[in-house]
Amino acid sequence: MSLRQFEYALAVAEEGSVTAAAELLHVAQPSVSQQIRGLERELGVELFARTPTGLVPTVVGRAFLREAEAAVSAARRARATARAGADELVGELVVAVQMGFGTRQLPLALGALRHRFPRLEVTVFEEPSSAELERLCRRGVLDLALMAACERSPADAHHLGDEEFVVVLGAGHRLLAADRVELRELEREPWVRFDRDSALDAVLLSVLRNNELAPATAARVSQTATAVRWAAHGLGVTLVPASAVPHGHEHLVRPVFPAVSQPVIAVVRPAAGPAETALLELLRHETWNDPASLSPVS
């Protein structure tokens, strides 16, 4: 077996057909078909089943692809480490972040990283589910992740600071007159909430229950920026990390009492390479708990 076969199999699984995978990989279609057939012969199993909608991984194929993805990621990291020099770093860096975390800090750190290493390819995605983020870390797919909690050892987990949560009120809301909003004052408010399996909705639900508030759900959304904008238009109030408030909505934000916060933990893969190490140091220098960001804007 070869890494090329792994990459071809992953492309077929992603695209759902040999033709589309060949286009993605910029190779001839017969080459992809030949590599997949050779891989299946060597393994003695069928990796893909043909369906009316395209090629779908079999049960065995899904298990194989999980390991193939980890192997390809490890190979990319190894190449990047081997080619890293004093002034050059190439390869791919895969970063995941718990939705709503580091919305202000992560882009600044990544911008500085790309300025320092312009040939480094960085892939970043937000993950709503903390359980899924933890699973991706265990699989070794991620180079660095930002999350509120993890089961990794202290050597892999680094506490960067805390994300303060703030309430977002509609324009003209009576509570905008206060510098800080007591949670009990939100008792009769409708809420703009998040997807049920998301970490952000779990925080909101915990806060409401701890303060004996029954949530009246006005809407559910998938993104923090959407929640803020809908709250700004008076659909309901919402609770988000302070750094996730989009520019132009700061005047509608107030800190809450009792205060709500979550730790921001950076989890790096074992035996981290130079790219992960550089990004971690840049993130350490960002401000994670800035009281000024919670102050009302007049």
Disulfide bonds with the S-S distance in Angstrom:
none
